Amino acid sequence: MAEYKPKNILITGAAGFIASHVANRLIRNYPQYKIVVLDKLDYCSNLKNLRPSQSSPNFKFIKGDIGSADLVNFILLTESIDTIMHFAAQTHVDNSFGNSFEFTKNNIYGTHVLLEACKVTGQIKRFIHVSTDEVYGETDEDALVGNHEASQLLPTNPYSATKAGAEMLVMAYGRSYGLPVITTRGNNVYGPNQFPEKMIPKFILLAMRGKSLPIHGDGSNVRSYLYCEDVAEAFETILHKGEVGHVYNIGTDKERTVLDVAKDICKLFTLEADQVIKFVENRPFNDQRYFLDHQKLKNLGWSERTTWVEGLKKTMEWYLSNPDWWGDVSGALLPHPRMLMMPGSERNASNVGILAASHVANKSSHKGMVIPVPKTNPTNQKPRLKFLIYGRTGWIGGLLGKLCEKQEIPFEYGKGRLQERSQVLADIQSVRPTHVLNAAGVTGRPNVDWCESHKPETIRTNVVGTLTLADVCREHGLLMVNFATGCIFEYDDAHPLGSGIGYKEEDKPNFIGSFYSKTKAMVEELLNEYDNVCTLRVRMPISSDLSNPRNFITKIAKYDKVVNIPNSMTILDELLPISIEMAKRNLRGVWNFTNPGVVSHNEILEMYKKYINPNFKWVNFTLDEQAKVIVAPRSNNEMDASKLKNEFPELLSIKESLIKYVFEPNKKSFTA
């Protein structure tokens, strides 16, 4: 398999122990990756853990809680995140016995918020969920083979139960929504920077202070330990080589009892184990053994590098050099600590704030660090939006700008020519949008017949320009909402006139009567290769502005003769606001962007006569007669709008929408 190459990675909980080593490693080894760290700076987090990265241009820190849906969505959109490495969690088993609801809140709810944000934004290519070996429960004492990735999950304490629950959510989102998830389950990790609620740093600090080492129960419980840099390398391997949908155990074959670990630490400090070690009351339930089969990860090329003796010595030396790294940790050194309510180190804000990157540069005391001063509750804030719109001089492009003004959405019109990549890049770098709306295109003036004699110009804009914009948007992690056409189909034997059987989004275009339609069908097929595009098939657009010459009603009301064929059509007054909502929801793929049902030319003109001009008259002619006065044939079809209707149940049928949005408002104007 080809290695996965991320661009913008969000690492949650990376001011904590394991994730900080992973973040620092990736920032150091891959300067082309942008690493965004999100951490709420809980009691076991410390900004000093990220010191090696603070001066790196590819590093950014944001102080915040993964439980804030608005903040998470904001970060995914504004930082163009394509990869998430989710470490943030409450992890200490002792704490889970006394504060189990906090574990549910952080480990399950926080994970759910992340997953839902990934589903909504639709831009994540890897979601690596960090779990634990404890979800497997106890391994039999005499087992020769460890738990493998398909082993049953049998958690025994509140902490491991919440991690197993989070795993179930991750798996469900992978299966239900196609989220590209990978799960890891790891043995115990030790090394520099670890908060001393965990056994090894606790024992080292107690030994440094000349105090006894408290062991739960009789010390016969067996555990496996990996040095932090080896684990960071494992995550680096899984990030690049891990297969979507798979689980990877991160483990070691070497096991030690808790008593043996305490004795080894006593040796490092030349202490008499019999005099220093103290046996205390056991946990409510203390799993006897965890043992993993990690062959699957070894098959990716990873292996443990650091020996136990070497790693333990490095860890001791670090704590000797940094005795005050965590400040006052006396509460963590108790035999059964309860640390959840302690403030985090270097935590200087009581609430999470949201700041744009340009503002951060002036406010942050550390380069690349975002620790905003709280202003308002972020849960009441909406993610920042900014639209870049192409097609300023066009009908739909102009209406989109007015809608943005009405909804107070910041926007700018693109200045560059779409077929000129450098100009599109300049627009995006200047505007820094969250979304791009493309309503530019050649439809021909006064109609599509123009395209028949201007084929190069039509190709340059409709094909080359659209593909260039989609490609640049993909490079920058941006969703492109592309206003396309449904005039790429015609009634056929499978979709006969009057049958009510409409063309679906997955149907292949079959109308080749006009060059305009050919280019639109061509670019739509090519855009299927871009996962950052939302294609909206507009048909015979109608608006309440009956003075606009592009309005389908205005057109046919001025024709000498009209054909009378039922067609699917788009009422812009109703559907354009929906297109903005689709951008907000980061919807992707192809959508038949028409009101449900069909309406004929005669039915529209009957409404026109009833509501607007009772004296209006018109004459029909056949398709054969029409063909004599036009250059290229016209597309006539019915499109199935059920996909759009399911997403927006309030969507009106074509005839209802015509009356509500077009004829009723104009009737009042006419009467006045």
C-alpha positions in Angstrom: 0.0 0.0 0.0 1.1 3.5 -0.7 2.0 5.5 2.5 -0.5 8.0 3.7 0.7 11.6 3.6 -1.2 14.0 5.8 -1.1 17.8 5.4 -2.8 19.3 8.5 -2.9 17.2 11.6 -5.0 17.9 14.7 -3.6 16.2 17.8 -5.9 16.2 20.8 -4.4 16.1 24.3 -0.9 16.8 23.1 0.1 18.8 26.2 -0.1 15.5 28.0 2.4 12.8 28.2 2.3 10.4 25.2 0.8 12.8 22.7 3.4 15.5 23.4 6.1 13.0 22.4 4.2 12.2 19.3 3.6 15.9 18.4 7.2 16.9 19.0 8.4 13.9 16.9 6.1 14.7 13.9 6.9 18.5 14.1 10.6 17.7 14.1 10.6 15.0 11.4 8.0 16.4 9.0 8.3 20.2 8.7 5.9 20.0 5.7 3.1 18.9 8.0 1.1 21.5 10.0 0.5 20.2 13.5 -2.3 21.8 15.5 -2.6 20.8 19.1 -5.8 21.0 21.0 -5.6 20.6 24.8 -7.8 22.0 27.7 -4.7 21.9 30.0 -6.2 19.6 32.6 -4.2 18.7 35.7 -2.0 16.2 33.9 -1.2 18.5 31.0 1.7 20.9 30.8 2.7 23.4 28.0 6.3 22.8 28.9 5.9 19.3 27.3 5.7 21.1 24.0 8.7 23.4 24.4 10.7 21.6 21.7 8.1 22.6 19.2 7.2 26.1 20.3 9.5 27.9 17.9 8.6 25.6 14.9 6.7 27.4 12.1 4.5 24.2 11.5 3.2 24.2 15.1 0.1 25.8 16.6 -1.4 25.3 20.0 -5.1 26.0 20.8 -6.4 25.8 24.4 -9.8 24.2 24.4 -12.0 21.3 25.2 -12.9 18.5 22.7 -16.3 18.6 24.3 -17.0 21.9 22.6 -18.6 21.1 19.3 -18.4 24.7 18.0 -14.7 24.9 18.8 -13.9 21.5 17.2 -15.9 22.4 14.0 -14.2 25.8 13.9 -10.7 24.2 14.1 -11.4 21.6 11.5 -12.6 24.2 9.0 -10.2 27.0 9.6 -7.1 24.9 9.9 -8.1 22.6 7.0 -7.6 19.5 9.1 -7.3 16.3 7.2 -6.0 14.1 9.9 -6.9 13.6 13.6 -4.8 11.8 16.2 -7.1 11.6 19.2 -5.2 11.1 22.5 -7.2 13.4 24.8 -8.7 11.3 27.6 -8.9 10.8 31.4 -6.6 7.8 31.9 -5.8 7.2 35.5 -7.7 4.1 36.8 -7.6 5.3 40.5 -9.4 8.5 39.5 -12.1 6.6 37.6 -13.3 4.8 40.8 -14.1 8.1 42.4 -14.9 10.4 39.5 -16.3 8.0 36.9 -18.8 10.5 35.4 -15.8 12.7 34.4 -14.4 9.8 32.5 -17.7 9.3 30.6 -17.8 13.0 29.8 -14.2 13.2 28.5 -13.6 9.8 27.0 -17.0 9.0 25.5 -18.7 12.4 24.9 -15.5 14.1 23.8 -14.8 11.4 21.3 -18.4 11.6 20.0 -18.1 15.3 19.5 -14.9 14.8 17.4 -16.5 12.0 15.3 -19.6 14.1 14.6 -17.5 17.1 13.6 -15.6 14.8 11.2 -18.9 13.5 9.7 -20.2 17.1 9.3 -17.1 18.6 7.8 -16.4 15.6 5.6 -12.8 16.4 5.1 -11.0 13.9 7.4 -8.9 11.3 5.6 -7.5 9.6 8.8 -9.0 9.5 12.3 -6.6 7.7 14.6 -8.2 6.8 17.9 -5.9 6.1 20.8 -7.3 3.4 23.1 -5.7 1.1 25.7 -4.9 -2.5 26.4 -7.2 -2.4 29.4 -10.3 -2.7 27.1 -9.4 -6.4 26.7 -9.7 -6.9 30.5 -7.5 -9.5 32.3 -5.3 -11.9 30.4 -5.2 -15.4 31.8 -2.1 -15.8 34.0 -0.9 -18.9 32.1 -1.7 -17.5 28.6 1.2 -17.9 26.2 -0.3 -15.7 23.5 -1.5 -12.2 24.1 -4.8 -10.6 23.2 -4.9 -9.9 19.4 -6.8 -7.1 17.7 -9.9 -9.2 17.2 -10.1 -10.4 20.9 -13.3 -9.7 22.8 -13.4 -6.5 24.8 -14.1 -7.2 28.5 -13.3 -4.0 30.5 -13.3 -4.3 34.3 -13.1 -0.7 35.6 -14.8 2.6 34.8 -11.8 4.0 32.9 -11.4 1.0 30.5 -15.2 0.8 30.1 -15.3 4.4 28.8 -12.4 3.7 26.5 -14.2 0.6 25.2 -17.4 2.7 24.7 -15.5 5.3 22.8 -14.1 2.5 20.5 -17.6 1.4 19.8 -18.5 4.9 18.6 -15.4 5.1 16.5 -16.2 1.8 14.9 -19.8 2.8 14.3 -18.9 6.0 12.6 -16.4 4.1 10.4 -19.1 1.7 9.3 -22.1 4.0 9.1 -20.5 7.1 7.6 -17.4 5.7 6.0 -15.1 7.7 8.4 -11.5 6.5 7.8 -10.8 5.3 11.3 -7.8 3.5 12.8 -7.7 2.4 16.5 -4.7 1.7 18.6 -4.5 -0.3 21.9 -1.3 0.1 23.8 0.6 -1.3 26.8 1.8 1.0 29.6 4.1 3.8 28.6 6.8 5.5 30.6 9.4 8.2 30.2 10.1 11.9 30.6 7.3 14.4 31.1 4.8 11.9 32.6 2.5 13.2 35.3 3.5 11.4 38.6 0.1 9.8 39.2 1.4 6.9 37.2 3.5 4.3 39.0 7.0 4.8 37.5 7.3 8.6 37.8 5.5 8.4 41.2 8.1 5.9 42.5 11.0 7.9 41.0 9.8 11.1 42.7 9.1 9.3 46.0 12.6 7.7 45.9 14.1 11.1 45.2 12.4 12.4 48.3 13.4 9.4 50.4 9.9 8.2 50.9 8.4 4.7 50.7 7.0 3.3 47.5 3.3 2.2 48.0 2.3 -1.0 46.1 -1.3 -1.9 45.6 -2.1 -5.4 47.0 0.8 -7.9 46.9 2.6 -6.4 43.9 2.1 -9.6 41.8 0.1 -7.8 39.1 1.9 -8.1 35.7 2.3 -5.3 33.3 4.2 -4.5 30.1 6.0 -1.2 29.6 7.2 0.7 26.5 9.5 3.7 26.5 7.7 6.9 25.2 9.9 7.5 22.2 9.3 3.9 21.0 5.6 4.5 21.3 5.9 7.9 19.4 7.6 6.0 16.6 4.8 3.4 16.6 2.2 6.2 16.1 4.4 7.7 13.3 4.3 4.2 11.6 0.6 3.8 12.1 -0.1 7.3 10.7 1.7 6.6 7.5 1.2 2.9 7.0 -1.8 2.0 9.1 -4.8 0.6 7.2 -8.2 2.3 7.5 -10.7 0.2 9.5 -8.0 -1.7 11.3 -6.9 -2.0 15.0 -3.2 -2.1 16.0 -1.9 -3.3 19.3 1.2 -1.3 20.5 3.0 -3.7 22.8 6.0 -5.6 24.0 6.7 -9.2 24.9 8.6 -8.3 28.0 6.4 -8.4 31.2 7.2 -7.3 34.8 5.3 -7.5 38.1 4.7 -4.2 39.9 7.0 -5.5 42.7 9.8 -6.0 40.2 9.4 -2.5 38.8 9.6 -1.1 42.4 12.7 -3.1 43.1 14.4 -1.9 39.8 13.8 1.7 40.8 15.2 1.0 44.3 18.4 -0.3 42.6 18.7 2.9 40.5 18.7 4.9 43.8 20.7 2.3 45.7 17.9 1.9 48.2 17.0 -1.3 50.2 13.8 -2.6 48.7 12.7 -4.4 51.8 12.9 -1.1 53.8 11.4 1.2 51.2 8.6 -0.8 49.6 5.2 -0.6 51.4 2.1 -2.7 50.6 -1.2 -0.8 50.7 -4.8 -1.6 50.1 -5.5 -2.8 46.6 -7.8 -1.1 44.0 -11.5 -2.1 44.0 -10.6 -4.4 41.1 -7.0 -4.7 39.9 -6.5 -6.7 36.7 -3.9 -9.3 37.2 -2.3 -9.2 33.8 -2.4 -7.4 30.4 -0.6 -9.1 27.5 -0.8 -8.1 23.9 0.0 -9.7 20.6 1.5 -6.9 18.5 2.7 -8.9 15.5 0.3 -6.8 13.3 2.2 -3.6 14.1 5.6 -5.3 13.6 4.4 -6.3 10.1 4.3 -2.6 9.3 8.0 -2.3 10.2 7.9 -1.1 13.8 9.8 -2.7 16.7 10.7 -1.8 20.2 14.1 -0.2 20.4 14.7 0.9 24.0 15.6 -1.7 26.6 14.0 -1.6 30.0 17.3 -0.7 31.8 18.1 2.0 29.3 14.6 3.6 29.4 14.3 3.5 33.1 17.7 5.2 33.5 16.7 7.9 31.0 13.5 8.5 32.9 15.2 8.7 36.3 17.8 11.2 34.9 15.1 13.4 33.5 13.2 13.6 36.8 16.4 14.3 38.6 17.0 17.2 36.2 13.4 18.5 36.3 12.2 17.9 39.9 9.7 20.8 39.7 8.4 20.3 36.2 4.9 19.7 37.6 5.0 22.0 40.5 3.3 20.7 43.7 2.4 17.1 43.0 2.1 15.9 46.6 -1.5 14.9 46.0 -0.5 12.7 43.1 2.1 10.9 45.2 -0.5 9.4 47.6 -1.2 5.7 47.4 -4.7 6.3 46.0 -4.7 9.8 44.5 -7.8 11.7 43.4 -6.5 14.4 41.1 -9.3 15.4 38.8 -10.0 18.9 40.3 -6.4 20.0 40.3 -5.7 22.9 37.8 -3.4 22.2 34.9 0.1 23.5 34.8 0.5 26.9 33.1 -3.2 27.2 32.9 -4.0 30.9 32.7 -7.6 31.0 31.4 -10.7 29.7 33.0 -12.6 29.3 29.7 -11.8 28.5 26.2 -11.7 31.3 23.7 -11.6 31.4 19.9 -9.1 33.6 18.1 -8.2 33.9 14.4 -4.6 33.1 13.6 -3.9 36.6 12.6 -5.0 37.9 16.0 -3.0 35.3 17.8 0.3 36.5 16.6 -0.1 39.7 18.6 -1.7 38.2 21.7 0.3 35.0 22.3 3.3 35.0 24.6 4.7 31.9 22.8 5.2 31.7 19.1 2.7 29.4 17.6 0.7 29.2 20.8 -2.9 30.1 21.1 -4.0 30.6 24.7 -6.8 33.2 24.2 -8.2 35.4 26.9 -11.8 34.3 27.5 -14.5 36.6 26.2 -17.7 34.7 25.7 -18.8 31.1 26.2 -17.6 29.3 23.1 -20.6 27.0 23.1 -22.7 30.0 22.1 -20.4 30.9 19.3 -20.8 29.8 15.7 -17.8 28.7 13.7 -16.3 31.6 11.6 -17.4 31.5 8.0 -16.0 33.3 5.0 -17.1 32.6 1.4 -15.1 33.2 -1.7 -17.6 33.5 -4.6 -16.9 33.2 -8.3 -19.4 34.6 -10.8 -19.9 38.1 -9.6 -21.4 39.3 -12.9 -23.6 36.3 -13.2 -27.2 35.9 -12.0 -26.6 33.2 -9.4 -23.3 34.7 -8.3 -24.9 38.1 -7.7 -27.8 36.5 -5.7 -25.3 34.5 -3.5 -23.6 37.8 -2.6 -26.9 39.3 -1.5 -27.8 36.3 0.5 -24.4 36.4 2.3 -25.1 40.1 3.1 -28.5 39.2 4.5 -27.1 36.4 6.6 -24.1 38.5 7.7 -21.7 36.0 6.3 -18.4 37.6 5.3 -17.6 37.1 1.6 -15.5 38.3 -1.3 -15.8 37.8 -5.0 -13.0 36.2 -6.8 -10.9 38.5 -9.0 -8.9 35.9 -10.9 -9.8 34.0 -14.1 -10.6 30.4 -13.2 -8.4 28.9 -15.8 -5.4 30.8 -14.5 -4.1 28.8 -11.5 -1.9 31.5 -10.2 -4.8 33.9 -10.1 -7.0 31.5 -8.2 -4.2 30.8 -5.7 -3.8 34.6 -5.2 -7.5 34.9 -4.5 -7.5 32.1 -1.9 -4.3 33.4 -0.2 -5.8 36.9 -0.1 -9.3 36.1 1.0 -8.5 33.0 3.2 -12.0 31.6 2.8 -13.6 28.7 4.7 -15.7 27.7 1.6 -15.6 28.5 -2.1 -18.8 28.9 -4.1 -18.4 28.6 -7.9 -21.3 30.2 -9.9 -19.0 31.1 -12.8 -19.5 29.5 -16.2 -20.4 30.1 -19.8 -24.1 29.6 -20.6 -24.1 31.8 -23.7 -25.8 35.1 -24.4 -28.6 35.2 -25.2 -28.8 31.4 -24.9 -26.7 28.2 -25.2 -26.6 28.5 -29.0 -23.7 30.9 -28.5 -21.6 28.0 -27.2 -21.9 26.1 -30.5 -19.8 28.8 -32.2 -17.5 29.6 -29.2 -16.3 26.1 -28.2 -12.8 27.0 -27.0 -14.1 29.8 -24.8 -16.8 27.4 -23.4 -14.2 24.7 -22.6 -11.8 27.1 -21.0 -14.4 28.3 -18.5 -16.7 25.4 -18.0 -14.1 22.6 -18.0 -10.5 23.9 -17.4 -11.6 26.7 -15.1 -13.8 24.6 -12.9 -11.3 21.8 -12.6 -8.5 24.3 -11.8 -10.6 25.8 -9.0 -11.5 22.4 -7.6 -7.9 21.3 -7.6 -6.6 24.4 -5.9 -9.4 24.1 -3.3 -8.4 20.5 -2.6 -4.8 21.6 -2.1 -6.0 24.0 0.6 -8.5 21.7 2.2 -11.5 23.8 1.0 -15.0 22.7 0.1 -16.1 23.9 -3.3 -19.8 24.3 -3.9 -20.2 24.1 -7.7 -23.3 25.3 -9.3 -23.7 22.9 -12.3 -26.6 22.0 -14.5 -29.2 19.3 -14.8 -29.4 19.9 -18.6 -27.3 16.8 -19.2 -30.3 14.4 -19.4 -33.2 13.8 -21.7 -36.3 11.7 -21.4 -35.7 8.1 -22.6 -37.2 4.6 -22.4 -36.1 4.2 -18.8 -37.2 7.7 -17.8 -40.3 8.3 -20.1 -42.1 11.6 -20.2 -44.9 11.7 -17.6 -43.8 8.6 -15.8 -42.6 10.3 -12.6 -39.3 8.4 -12.9 -36.6 11.0 -12.5 -32.8 10.8 -13.1 -30.9 10.1 -9.9 -27.5 11.6 -8.9 -25.6 8.5 -9.9 -27.1 8.3 -13.4 -24.9 8.9 -16.3 -25.6 11.9 -18.6 -27.4 11.0 -21.8 -28.0 14.4 -23.5 -25.5 15.4 -26.1 -27.6 17.8 -28.1 -25.7 21.0 -27.2 -22.0 21.7 -26.8 -22.8 23.5 -23.5 -24.3 20.3 -22.1 -21.4 18.2 -23.3 -18.9 20.4 -21.4 -21.1 20.3 -18.2 -21.4 16.5 -18.4 -17.7 16.2 -19.0 -16.6 18.4 -16.0 -19.1 16.7 -13.7 -17.6 13.3 -14.4 -14.1 14.6 -13.8 -15.2 16.3 -10.6 -16.2 12.9 -9.2 -12.4 12.4 -8.6 -12.5 15.3 -6.2 -13.8 14.6 -2.7 -13.9 18.3 -1.8 -16.7 19.2 -4.3 -20.4 19.6 -3.8 -22.0 19.6 -7.2 -25.5 21.2 -7.5 -27.4 20.4 -10.7 -29.6 23.5 -11.3 -32.3 23.4 -14.0 -34.2 26.2 -15.7 -33.7 28.6 -12.8 -36.6 30.8 -11.7 -36.7 33.6 -9.3 -39.2 36.2 -8.0 -37.5 38.9 -10.1 -39.5 38.8 -13.2 -37.6 41.6 -14.7 -34.4 39.6 -15.0 -33.9 38.4 -18.6 -32.2 35.1 -17.3 -35.4 34.1 -15.4 -37.0 31.2 -17.2 -40.5 32.7 -16.7 -39.3 36.0 -18.1 -37.9 34.2 -21.1 -40.9 32.1 -22.1 -43.3 35.0 -21.4 -41.5 36.9 -24.2 -41.3 34.0 -26.7 -43.6 34.1 -29.8 -44.2 30.4 -29.3 -43.3 27.9 -26.6 -43.1 24.2 -26.4 -45.1 22.5 -23.7 -43.1 19.8 -21.9 -42.9 19.0 -18.2 -39.5 19.7 -16.7 -37.7 19.8 -13.4 -36.9 23.3 -12.4 -35.0 25.3 -9.7 -36.8 28.0 -7.7 -33.8 30.1 -6.6 -35.6 32.0 -3.8 -36.0 28.7 -2.0 -32.9 26.8 -3.1 -30.1 29.3 -3.0 -30.4 29.7 0.8 -30.3 25.9 1.0 -27.1 25.9 -1.0 -25.5 28.2 1.7 -26.8 25.8 4.4 -25.2 22.9 2.4 -21.9 24.7 2.5 -22.2 25.2 6.3 -22.9 21.5 6.6 -20.0 20.7 4.3 -22.1 18.4 2.2 -20.2 16.7 -0.7 -21.0 14.8 -3.8 -23.6 15.4 -6.5 -27.1 16.7 -5.7 -30.1 17.2 -8.0 -30.7 20.8 -7.1 -34.3 21.1 -8.2 -37.7 21.3 -6.5 -39.4 17.9 -6.4 -41.8 17.2 -9.3 -42.1 18.7 -12.7 -44.0 21.6 -14.2 -44.8 22.3 -17.9 -44.4 25.5 -19.8 -48.2 25.9 -20.1 -48.7 25.3 -16.4 -46.2 28.1 -15.6 -47.9 30.5 -18.1 -51.3 29.6 -16.7 -50.0 30.8 -13.3 -48.5 33.8 -14.9 -51.9 34.7 -16.4 -53.7 34.0 -13.1 -51.4 36.0 -10.8 -49.7 38.6 -13.0 -51.4 39.4 -16.3 -55.0 38.1 -16.9 -54.7 39.3 -20.5 -51.6 37.2 -21.3 -51.8 34.9 -24.3 -49.3 32.5 -25.8 -49.0 30.0 -28.7 -47.5 26.5 -28.5 -45.4 24.7 -31.1 -43.8 21.3 -31.3 -40.2 20.2 -30.8 -39.8 19.8 -34.5 -41.0 23.3 -35.1 -38.8 24.6 -32.3 -35.8 22.9 -33.9 -36.1 25.1 -36.9 -35.5 28.3 -34.9 -32.7 27.1 -32.6 -29.2 26.0 -33.3 -28.8 23.3 -30.6 -31.5 21.0 -29.2 -32.7 21.7 -25.6 -32.7 19.3 -22.7 -36.0 18.1 -21.3 -36.1 15.8 -18.3 -37.3 15.0 -14.8 -34.8 14.8 -12.0 -35.3 12.8 -8.8 -34.9 15.3 -5.9 -35.5 12.8 -3.1 -31.9 13.1 -1.9 -32.2 16.8 -1.4 -35.7 16.4 0.1 -34.4 13.9 2.7 -31.7 16.4 3.7 -34.1 19.3 3.8 -37.6 17.9 4.5 -39.2 21.4 4.3 -38.4 21.7 0.6 -41.5 22.5 -1.4 -42.6 20.8 -4.6 -42.1 22.8 -7.8 -45.6 24.1 -8.1 -46.0 24.9 -4.4 -42.6 26.8 -4.6 -43.6 28.7 -7.7 -46.8 30.0 -6.0 -45.1 30.8 -2.7 -41.8 32.3 -3.8 -42.7 33.7 -7.3 -46.3 34.3 -8.1 -47.8 35.3 -4.7 -45.2 38.0 -4.1 -45.5 39.4 -7.6 -49.3 39.3 -7.4 -49.1 41.8 -4.6 -46.8 44.0 -6.5 -49.0 43.8 -9.6 -52.1 44.7 -7.6 -50.3 47.6 -6.0 
